[in-house]
């Protein structure tokens, strides 16, 4: 191929044909020497090595250059065009792109200058326009618009839109919305979650539970009379109550009360056809087991209706 400082007369086809594989391997290290800053300067070549380096890059990224030039209205790139023509087209594109993306200001790129800068640079036109615009807009609704501008806007950075949340935050938000799955009844039976170990069958161990229950039931009773309190008992929790057999209720299921006696014996008393009593203040309350055959949590949420019954 031929090259001088004015024109480059080698086409892509002829260059690809004449260039050997070994020559291609030598071109990329040569690029680093020619352009240590990583930017290819689109000027006419002044040496044979310069031509080789630029043409190799052009051949490597030719599909990208062709597509980009066409999208900007450039002439169709044919294989017969000289490299000089192609460089001119690409240089035109480079000028367009450089106008779209402006360089960062010096106070950003220079760390020493960044330390000195207290406020981002603002043009004189902006400095004059913004105060006049804000105060003029607020004059109709605010008495001292100048004071409002000085206290809330002057020398402050304001977000004009809500910032988009990152994908990680979205994942966390979605995860928090997911309902936590509770254990099924089968899983609870398999893990024996409600079984009380024998070493815990001690009456004195549950006395604090009974004391807590007495506080709870006393607050529930409040200032009501015994007749009205019976409605509250239907939804009350009896864990910790001393029920006659006699023992502290340490576990309630749908059909049984589990009581621990003073002899440290665990008694499982069925609710059906049983009558239980407990003392509160000076009153003794009677519980008919047949009327309490619900789980404790279900009974608290259930709405009961007043209706007569003879099956006690």
N, C-alpha and C positions, 0 to 999 in steps of 0.2 A: 504493500500500500504506500501511498504518497501523503506527505503531510508538510505543511509549512505554517507560518504564523497567520496566514490570511484565510485559507480554505482547508477543508478536510474532505477528500474525495472518495472515501471508502464507505461502501454501503454495508448494511448489516449482513446481507447474504455473503458477500465476498469476505468479510472479516471472519465470519463463523467458519467458512471453508478453509481459509488460510491459517487460522490460529490452531496450533496443536494443543493437545491436552496438557503437556508439560508447561507450555507458555501460559495457559489459563491458570495453572496452579501458582505461578509466580506473580500473577497480577494482584491478588488480594493483599499480600504483604506490602506490595508497592503502593497500594492505596493508602495504607496507614502512614507511609512516609510523605506522600503527597498532601494528604489532608489529615494532619494530626488532631485537628479540632472536631473531626467527625462530619464536617460539612463539605459537600462537593460544590466547588465554585464553577458556575456555568460560564466560563470564558473560553475563547478559542485556544486550542492547544499550541504549545510552543516547543514541544519535544515529542519524540517517538514514544517514550515511556508514558508520557502524559496521555497521549492518544490511546494507548493500550489500556490504561487504567480506566479511563472514562468510558470507552467502548465496552469493556467487560461488564461494568456496572449497568450500562444501558441494555446489553443483551440479557443480563440476569433479570432485570426488572422491567423489561419491555412491555409485557402484558399490562402491568399496572400503569405505566406511563401512557400507553395507548388509550386505555379506558378513561383515565383522568383527563387527558387532553380533549377527548371527544365530549365528555360531560361538560366541559367549559366552552364548547363551541369551537374547538381548535380544528384545524384541517385534518382530514383522514390521513392516518399514518400508513403509507405503503412501504413495502420492502425496498422499492427503488429509490426512496429518498436518501439523500446524503446525510451523514451524521451532523453536518453543519446545520442543515434544515431542522433536524430533530432537536438539536441543542437550542436553536432559536425558539422553537415552539415551547420547549420545556422551561426556558428562561422566562418566557412570557407568563407561563403558569406560575412560576416561582414568584414573580412580581405581584401577581394577583393574590396569592396566598399570603405573602408578606404584608400586604395591606389589610387583609382580613384579621390576621393574628398579630397584634402589635407587641413590641418588646415590653418586658416587665420594667418598671421604673428602677432607677439606680438604688433607691433606699431599700428595695427588696433584695436585689442581688448582692449588694455590698453590706456585709455584716457590720462594719464599722459605722457606716452611715445610718444603718437601721437603729443602732443604739442612740444616736443623736436625735432621730425623728420621734417626736412625741405625738404628732397628729399626722394622718395621711395628707398628702398634698392636695389642695383644693384651689381651683382656678379663681381668679379675681371676679369673673362674671358670676360664678356660683355663689361666692361670698356675698355679693350684693343682692342677687336675685332671691335667694332662699329666705332671708329675714323679712324682706319686703312682702314676699308672697304669703308667708305664714301669718305675719301680723295683720296684713290686709284681709286675709280670710277670717281671722278670729275676731276682728273688730266688732262684728255684728253680734256676737254671742258672749264675748269676754270683755270686761272693762279694761284691764291692763294686759293687752296682748303681748307687749314687748317683754314684760316680766315673765309671762308664760313661756315665750320662746327662749329666753335666757336661762330659765330653770330646767326646762324639759327637753330642749332640742339642741341648743348651742353646744358645739364640741362633743356631741354624742353620736354613737353609731346606732342606727335604727334598722331593724329587720323589716323589710317591706313585704315579706311573705313568710309563711310558716315553713321552717326547714323540713325537708323530707326525712323520715326516719329510716335508719339503716335496716338492712334485711335481718340482721341479728335481733334487733328490737322487735321486728314483726314476728319472728319465730318465737321469741319469749312471750309476746302478747297472745299469740295463738295457743301456745302451750298452757298459759295460765287459764285460758277460756275452756280448755278441755276438762270435762268432769272427771274427778278422781273416782276410780272404780272401787267400790267397797267389797269386802269379802262376802262370798255367797254363804248360805246356811250350810251347804255341804263342806265348804272349805273350813268354816268355823268348827264343825264337828270333827273333821280330820285333824285339825291342829289342836283340838281340845282346849280351845281358848277360854271356855267358861268353866272348865273343871278346876275345882279348888284342891290343891295338893293336901295330903293328909297332915303334913307338918304344919299346915296353916289352920287346922281344925282346933283353934284355941279361942275361948270366949273372950279373954282379956284383949286379944288382938283386935277385936271388932268393937270394943267399947268406944273408941274415938269416932267410929262411924255412927254409932248410936247417938253420940252427943251432937254430931253434925245434923243428923236427921231431926233431933228434937228442936234445934234452932230453925231448921227449914219448915217444919210443920207448924211451929209456933207463929212464924211470920205468915204462913199461909192462912192460919186461923184468923189472925188479925183481930178485928173488933166485931166479927160476925157472931151470930148466935149458933148453937149446936144444930138447929133445924136447917139453917142455910148452909152450914159447913159440910153437910153430907154431900151436897152437889160438888163441892171442891174435892172431896175425898175420891170421887170417881176418877179424877185426873191426877191425883197425887202420886208421888213416888214413895215406895215403902222400903227401899233399901236402907237398912239401919234401924227400922222400927222393931221394937220388942213385941212380938206377937205371942199369944198363948197357943203354945204347947208347954213350956215357955222358952223363947230363944230370940236372938237377933236375926232378922231377915238379911241374909248376905247375898242372895241371888233370887230374882223373880223371873220365871218364864211364863208362857201362856197358861200353863196348867198346874204349876207347882210353886210353892215357896220353899226355899232352902234356908233352914234356921240352924244356928249354932247355939247349943245349950250351954249352961254354966258348967256342965260336966265335960265340956269340950267334945261333944258328939254332934255330928252333922245330921240333921233330920230333914228329910225331903217329904213335905206334907202336900198332898194334892189339894187343889182349890175346890174341886168338885165335891159337893155334899159335906163341906167343912165350914165351920164358923170360927172367925178369928176376932180377937179384941185387942185394943191397945188403949193406953191411958194418955190423955192430954189435958194438962191443968187439972181441973177437978172433974173432968168428964171421961166416961168410958165409952168408946165407940166400937160398934160391932160391924165386922165385915163379913158379908155372906159370900163365900168363895165362888159360888155359881155365878154371881153377878160380876166377878172380877176375872173371868177367864179370857183375858186379853194380855198381850205383851205390854210391858210397861210403857214403851215408846208409842205403841199404837193407841193405848188407852188415853195418853196425854193429848193426842191429836183428834180423838174421836168426839163427835157431838152426840151427847146422850139426850134422849127424850124421856120426860116423865110419863111413866105408865105403870099401872098396878101389876103386881105379880103375886102369885100364891105359891110359886115353886121356890121356897126358901130352904 
